[in-house]
């Protein structure tokens, strides 16, 4: 399935639980919005245009390869990916204007489905206590493995104005609450 500037104008995928071998997103005229969950079995290539998803209508790449991804082409919303090794894997998520990629490096080869949502708004709960004294008012990532994944390395990226007012980035604490 190829999305290019000839075939797409604000495409909405509405098939019931479609599965594709390969998806290439390259659109000069718009983004792709999923109206149901979509599975990709072999490869996802992101070159131009975003894939807009929700927690219900997510993109599941399973163990497919993902290439490309940048400020002009990424997943806005929820992306699922299966990791079964301790090799770093990119999750090209963002807010429609900026890639806010997550890189996950599991500590073992246990097969897990990772669900990642990047939202360009404040987290649901802004209450802080203990060692936390601020929560970003502009964005958050919701990262969930299908089973516990001790000692997993997570790398987050953000663009301009992330809501961080501390010049010393070593003071940033990654927290889940």
N, C-alpha and C positions, 0 to 999 in steps of 0.2 A: 504494500500500500504506500503510495507516494503522494505526499501533499506538496504541490508546487504552485507557482503563481498562475498557472492556467486553470487548475482544477479547484482552487479554494477561494472562497470569499466568505469569511466569518463562518467556517464550517462548524456544524454541530453533529457529533457522532451520536446516533440514537439507537443503534442496533442493541438487541438484548444480549448482554454479556459477550461481546465480540472478542475473538481471539485472532491475532495477527502474527504471522511469522516474523515480519519485519515492518517497521514504520520509519519512514524518512519524513521529517517535518522541514519543509522549505517553502515558505509562502511569502510572496511580496505584498499580499493584500489583506492578511488577517491572521488571527490566531485560531487554534482548534479547541473547541469546547466539548468536553465529554458529557453526555447525558446519561451514561451508564458506565459501569466499570469496564475497562479495556485491559486485556492481557497481551503481552508481547512475548513470544517464545524464543526468538533468536537475536534480534538487534533493534535498537532504537538509535536513530541518528537525528540530532538536533542541529540545524544549520540556520534557520530563520523562521521566526514565528514561535509563539509559546503554545504549550498544551495546558489548557485551563481545566483544573480538576477540583473535586470537592472530597470530603471524607467519605461520601457515599459513592460518588462517580470518580473513582481514583484510577490512576495508571499503574498497573502491576507489570513490572518488567521481569519478574521471576529471576532466573539466572541469565537472562539475555545480556549481551554486551550493550553498553551505552557509550556513544561517542558524540563529540560536539558539546554544545551547551555553552552559553555565554549570556551577556546582557540582552542580546536580541533573540535568544532561543533557549528556553528552559521550561520547567514544569512550575506553573503557578498553582499551588495547592498541595494535594497529597500524592506522594510517589511511594510505591512499595517495591522492594527489591529483595531477592533471596541471596544471602551470602553463606557459603559453605567452605570458607577458607579463612586464613588469617592474613589475607592480602587486602590492602587498602582498596576501597571502592567509592567512587564518586556518586553523589546524589545531586544532580543539577536542578535544584529548586531555586525559586526566586520570587520577586514581587511584581513582575511584569516590566520593570525598568532595569532592575539590577539582579544579577546572579548572586544568590546567597548560598552557595554550594556547601554541602555537608560531606565530609569524608569520614567514612567509618572503617576502622581497622580492628576486627574482632581479635581476641586473644587466643582463639582456638578455631578449629574447623567444623564446629557444630553447625548444622544447617538451621538458619533462622530467617524468618521474614522480618525485614526492617521496614517500618512505616514511618515516613518523615513528612511533616507538614511544616511549611514556612508561612507565617502570617505576618503581614506588614501592619500590625497594630499591637497595642499593648496586650500583655498576657491577661488572662481572665482574672487572676487574683494578684493584686498589687501589694498585698500585705507582706511585710518582711519582718523577720526576727532572727535572733542569733547572729551568725556571721554575715548574713545577707543584710545590706542596708539600702540597696536600690534594685529595682527591676526595670528593664528597658521599657520606656513608654512608647517605643516605635516598632518593635518587632520581636517575634519569638519563633522558636522552632519546637515542634512537638515530635520527639524521637522515641519510638517504641519498638523493641525487639519482641518477637513472638515467645521467647523464653529468656531467662536471665542470662546476661552476658558480662560476667565479671571482667574487670580490667580492660574493657574495650576503649580504644583510643578514638575520640571524636574531635574532628576539626571543623570549626564553623567559620564562615566568611561573611562579611557584611560590607556594604558600600558606605556612601556618605551619610552623615547624620544618624548614626546608630543609637543615639540617646545615651552614649557613654561620656561622662564628664570627668573621668579620671585619666590623666595623661599617662599614668603608669599602668599599662595593659596587664602587668603581672598581678594586679589587684582584682582582675575579673574572675569571678567564680561561676562555674557552670553548675546549675542546680535544677533539680526536678522536684516539683511540689504540686 
